[in-house]
Amino acid sequence: MSNLLIHLKEISKNAVMEAAHRRNPRMLASRAGLNEDEIEALISRDYPRIMTLAGLADSRYATNLTIKLPVS
């Protein structure tokens, strides 16, 4: 599973991480081990790019979890 997908899942289920993401998404993403492309896609809310980078665009990973990016 991609680091980006793991990171998004953690943000979506952990209120402390969601709050940290709201304060400084770049720092949190960097600490999670995301690369610069993943960080930029996340910050810019480029959903097609996020899906591709997370491995969901080509159905490499199946999930029944709805990933909702927190509101900035």
Buried (B, 14 or more C-beta within 10 A) or exposed (E): EBBBBBBBBBBBEEEEBBEBBEEEBBEBBBEBEBEEEBBBBBEEEEEEBBBBBBBBEEEEEEEEEEBEBBEE
